Amino acid sequence: MIRTLPKFVRFLPAVVWMFFIFFLSSQSTIGIGETRTQRFLILKTFHLIEYAVLYVLIYFATNSNKKAIPFAYFYALSDEFHQSLVPGREGRFTDTLIDLIGIFIGVLFIKILINLLNTYKKSSSQL
């Protein structure tokens, strides 16, 4: 069903999510967490979630790991560059590596989802 939608419609959720990431990257992080450890855990968890979701949305638009993984990572690189231009924020290459881990969490999620759907299809066809 997703394949029958026009390309721009399939990409729309990913584009909206990228604007959301851009918005978050434009905001100050002052006041997040009470300790350095809490702040680190909160901010890095955001990275993991943001890029796992972005990968999944791009995957649904393209149905291709070969396209979704590099596209999501390129966006992570561009987002860190954007953060380097925002007063009070820093762009860090190490954050892009955390984003990459988030992307691979998204890959794992898609693999599990596909396996579950295939199992469901097999069991439904046997009834």
Rosetta blueprint (number, residue, H / E / L):
1 M L
2 I H
3 R H
4 T H
5 L L
6 P L
7 K H
8 F H
9 V H
10 R H
11 F H
12 L H
13 P H
14 A H
15 V H
16 V H
17 W H
18 M H
19 F H
20 F H
21 I H
22 F H
23 F H
24 L H
25 S H
26 S L
27 Q L
28 S L
29 T L
30 I L
31 G L
32 I L
33 G L
34 E L
35 T L
36 R H
37 T H
38 Q H
39 R H
40 F H
41 L H
42 I H
43 L H
44 K H
45 T H
46 F H
47 H H
48 L H
49 I H
50 E H
51 Y H
52 A H
53 V H
54 L H
55 Y H
56 V H
57 L H
58 I H
59 Y H
60 F H
61 A H
62 T H
63 N L
64 S L
65 N H
66 K H
67 K H
68 A H
69 I H
70 P H
71 F H
72 A H
73 Y H
74 F H
75 Y H
76 A H
77 L H
78 S H
79 D H
80 E H
81 F H
82 H H
83 Q H
84 S H
85 L L
86 V L
87 P L
88 G L
89 R L
90 E L
91 G L
92 R L
93 F H
94 T H
95 D H
96 T H
97 L H
98 I H
99 D H
100 L H
101 I H
102 G H
103 I H
104 F H
105 I H
106 G H
107 V H
108 L H
109 F H
110 I H
111 K H
112 I H
113 L H
114 I H
115 N H
116 L H
117 L H
118 N H
119 T H
120 Y H
121 K H
122 K H
123 S H
124 S H
125 S H
126 Q L
127 L L
